[in-house]
Amino acid sequence: MAAWGARWRGAPVWCRASQRSGAWRAARRRRGHSEALSPACGTGNMMAQSDLDLKETALKEDLKFYFMNPCEKYRARRQIPWKLALQILKILMVTTQLVFFGLSNQLVVSFKEENTVAFKHLFLKGYSGVDEDDYSCSIYTQQDAYDSIFYVINQYRQLKNVSLGTLGYEHEGSGLKICKQQYKKGTMLPSNDSLNIDVSTETECIFLKPQELAGKKAELKLNSSFFSLEFYRLIQVEISFKLKGIALQTIHARELPDCYAFQNTITFNNRAHSGKIKIYFDSDTDIQECKDWHIVSPVLQKNTQYILAFDGFVILSCFASLILCTRSIILAMKLQKRFVNFFLEKYKRHVCHADRLEFINGWYVLVIISDVMTIIGSILKMEIKAKNLASYDVCSILLGTSTLFVWVGVIRYLGYFQTYNVLILTMQASLPKVLRFCCCAGMIYLGYTFCGWIVLGPYHEKFEDLNTVAECLFSLVNGDDMFATFAQIQQKSMLVWMFSRLYLYSFISLFIYMILSLFIALITDSYDTIKKYQQNGFPVTDLHEFLKDHGRVGYGKERTSMPLVCCCGRQQSDDNLILIN
């Protein structure tokens, strides 16, 4: 178009009439001008008006084409909708990739969970198989405390003889680290209600290697004064050790095995000094690259190569989609600039903000974000598959979020049909009002959250911390677990019990019967507005008015029903007519 315009401006005045496009001639016929032009048409005012009309016609053609759907663009230029075809292919490929990664990740998760359960049975004396609340188990006597600590040491020493898994010590220098934290010395006489203690703490540690545990040196350490615990000033005892293991079950799924490092910590918590010591078991799992492995299985090697090739193809398709969508956004911004400048030149006023936003396609932005996340996630997945990385969590977040965006992007193509477009338009119309409403309702919700935490926290387990209170109240709004929330309040204080009834009844009545109903009414009102617009027409903006009287000049046939798949070649003769793809 730019080259054609340069040739036009550089041609003699008497030659330009013969070089004008069919679209320009048709525009002149609609305005009642004659087709024949005399040399007198080279006067300044007539040429300026003709150039402005020609610019307006070309701009309208480009705007019309930009706001068409893929099938209409195909009718206009017989141009294959590459982005549509690529998005459909990408949906299938990304979803398939996610399923394969999910099945592989399932094996990792199950291996971690089963090892954690096995560790609890191995190192926690008297473990029942079910955790007590947020801790694993508890003890109530001094003898139980000593027995539990020495039980961990003994099980660690006999690990290779008692464990059923593929476990081993980290390396020769590793071992068992035992630390005790306690208040500095003092005296405590509960019978006389007297206490003399220094609240500053001191920490003392001892280290036991696997080789030492088998000799007499270990007995000397175990019989030392370190293990003489003064429970009235003991805060906690922490035992930490590191083990390594290999997951062989991945071989059955035709995948290379992973090597794991388990950092286990057993904590005997006596902070409350209530006569009950809570035992916490925590296991942090780190997946590492196996340093030296040899597996005789040609099928396993080929399967890995096929998956890596598939991941590479996914990266290429996402990269092509990224380039096409970025190109479309850049061309749309150029078209916006042309329209704004022309509107200012002809009508002497600026285009409104709403019309400017019409050129910004949010779906393309969503696709670009999805493509970037898919490319990064696929690279990480390839490295994980090749056992060079072990960032399962980061890869899961990237691939999972990108797949979510890909499937949400399908709504864009459903939006070309009026029946399916109602959902998108209703969400767009109701979103500002819903956000403002949620800000107001959120203030009330936060007030109830803080009030419930400070008043009911000592008497109800669902109000012990802020996060739990927020989750409990959200469950109540959705009608979940109502009776249990009422019934579990402790009746130790009649005043608190009466307050809890007033608190719960007022919250449920306010949020379910009023706030939630108003929330639904806002969305319903937006839906009714959209339905009326579809019946009576949407509000006309400057952009719509600019395109309203423009016919389909230069686009051939009128609208007809189009198949979903368009498979014809592109016409090169229209390249100078339409700018936006």
Disulfide bonds with the S-S distance in Angstrom:
Cys179-Cys205 1.98
Cys259-Cys290 1.88
